[in-house]
């Protein structure tokens, strides 16, 4: 059984097309009726639109096998709360379409997603809101954000910065929060009743943002070098032995060849 990341794992961060072996791997799971969940931290498009895109490029993922943070958001933030949201304009539009009220004067919640061009003034505004008592929530806790062949601080890095600056604790909607993984497990159990974390292999290009948290719950981590990190030596030596993934592959094709 598998949990499978999307960006940098099933699709290339730059071209947004399937990585080598990704289509064939999903087809193999479908053909052999192997239980799996595609778990992504994507927030720029409504859930059904992003899943539709994945299917349009050849990744035949049933709706019942898919989970993203937008599908979990209402369980974290009540729509009655005023939200100061920071992220790309498409993300802000998705929030509005979901019925959230965006407020940059006296918000109840500071909600952080990703974009590559956060400004110092935006960080200053977040800090003022947090010092004034607003709650801090991250859509996910990725370490790095890769775009146009550049790597930027991920949402996880920004949350850590804000926590250090304000002493505000934070919660996370998507990966690697326990609540997100538990929801993914609950949905996987509809495919295989009685499934447990210890029976799941999670595949991702983000060790700190996905694998370490998953492994702490008993999952087996597999690291692919097709996304944010292209050389394992950039990250593996800095990890504790208990944090290191069980296996490392160049991409999904490498995993497929080992099945």
N, C-alpha and C positions, 0 to 999 in steps of 0.2 A: 504494500500500500504506500501511496506517495502523497506528499504535499509538494507542490511545484510552484516556484516563483515565476514571474513573468519578465519584467524588464531586466535585460542583461542575462537572462536564463533561457526563456523561450523566444524572446524577440531582442534584436540588437538595439542598443541604446541610441545608435546614430541613424540607422536606416529604418527602424521600426518594423523590420521584416523578420521572419523566423530565423533563428540561429541554426547552424548546421546540426541536423539530426532532430530538431524540435518537432517538426510535423510528423516524422516517422515515429518518434517516441510516443506522442499522444495517440497516433493511430494504433500503435502496438498495444497500449493500455486499453483502448476502446475495443479492439478486436478480441483481446484475451479477457475482457471483463475484469480487469484489475482495478480495484477501488483507488480513486485518486481525487484530490481537490487541487485546483489551480487557485493559488492564494496570492493576490497582488496588492500592492500599496497604491495603485493608480487612483487618482482623485480628480483628474482634469476633465473627465467626461462622465455622464451618468452611467451607472453600472451596466445597463442593457446595451448602451451604445458601445462601450469599450469591449464588452464580450462579443458584440456583433462584429466589431473590427477584427478581433482575434480570429473569429471564424472566417471572415472574408479573406484572410491571408493564409488560410489552409489549416489552421489549428482547430480541429473539430471538437470543441469543448461544450458539452451540454450545460445548460443553465444550472442544473443541479450539482455540477462539479465546480462551481465558480464562487469565489467570495472576495470582496474588496471592502475597504474601510467605510465607504459611503453606505454600505448595507448594514453597518453597525452603528452609524453615527447617532441615530435617534435614541439608542440605549445609553448613550454617553451624555448627550446634550439635549435638554428639553427645549422644544421650539418656543416656549414662552420666554426663554432667556435671550438677552441681547448679546450678539456675538461680534467681536472685532476680529475678523478673519484676515489672515495674511497668506497669500499664495498667488498663483497665476489668475488672470482675469477669468479664464474658463472655469476654474475651481470656484471662484466667487459667484459666477453665474449659476453653477450647479447648486450651491447653497441656497441662493434665492429661489430657484425652481423647486427646491425641497420645502420651502416655506420658512426658512430661517430669516430673522431680522438682523441685518448688519448695522452695527452702531459703533461709531468711532469717537463717541463723546463720553459715554458712561457705560461701558459694556460689563456684562456679568462674566463673560468668558473671552479669553484670548485664545484663538484657534489658529494653529500654525500648520500650513501645508508647505509645498516647495515651489520655489522659482529661483532662477539663477541671478536675479538682480535686486535682491533686498537692499534697501538704502539705509544709511545711518539714522535717518529720521524715523523710519519705520521701527527700527530696533529701539530708539528712544521712546517712541510712543508705546510700544509693548511694555517696556520697563515701567513707565508711568502708570499704566493700567494695572500691572501686576502689583506694584507697590501700593496702589489704591485698593487692593483687595480682590481684583478679578482672578478667576480661576484660569489655570494654564492647561491647555489640552493640545496634544499633537495628533495629527491625522495618522502618523506612523512614526517610526524611530530609525529611519535609514541613516547610515553613517555618511555616505557620499551621494551626490546627485551628479550624474554624468550627462552632458549635453554638448553637442558640437565639438567633440573630442576634448572637452575640458571637464575637470572634476571640481564640484563646488561642495561646501558643507551641506550635509543632508539635514533633514528635519531633526534627527536625533542630536546632531551637533549643535543646532540652534537652541533646542530645548535645554541642553546641558549648559550652554552659555547663559540663557535667561535664568536658569535655576541658580547658577553661581552668582549672577549679578543681583538677584532679588531675594534669594532664599525661598522662592516659591516652588513648591513641589508640583509635579505634573502627572497627568495620566495620558495614556496612548490608546487610540482607537484601533489602529491596524497592527501589523507586525512590529515588534515581536511580543505584543502584550499577551498575557495568559488568556484574557477574555476572548481575543481574536482566535487564538489557536484552539480554545475550547469550542468556539462556535464552528470552526472548520472541522473539528473532530465530530461534533454532533451531526453535521451534515454528511460526513464520511460514513457514520454509523447507519445512515439510511441505505448505503450501498452494501455495508458489511456490518450487520448487527454485532455488537460486542467489541468492535475495534478499539484498541487502546493506543496511546502515544508510543508505547514501547515497540509497537508493530509497524510504525511509520518511518519511512525514509523521507527526509526533507531535502530538496535540491534548490540551491540558491547561489547567487553571485555575491551575496552580502553576508560575511561571517558574523560581524558584530550586530548588524541590523536584523538578521533572521536566524542564523544557525545557532548562535550561543544560547539565545532564549529558548529555542526549540529543543536543543540538546538538554537543557536544564530540566525540561519536562519529560525527558526519557526518549526523545526521538533520535534517530541516527542522522547525522548531518553529512551531506555531500556538497562539496564546494566546486563550482564551475568557474573557469577563468575567461568567460565570454562577455563579461560585463564591466563593472567598476574596477575590478582588479584583474590585470592581465598577467601578473607575475606573482606567484604565491609567496615569494620572498618579501613582498611588500607588507604582508600582514601576518603570516604564520609564525615567524620567529618571535613576535611580540605577544603571542597568546600563551596562556597557561596550558599545560598538557590537557587538562579537562575541557578546555574550550576548543581544542583543535578538531576539525572535521574528521570523520572516519576515512573519507576518500576525497581525492581531488582529481578533476578531469578538465580537459581543455574546453569542452562544450557538451551538449546533450548527445551528440554522436558518440562521444567516448563512453558515456553511460550505456547507450543503446547496445554498443558492441560487447559490453560485459554481461548483458542480461542472458 
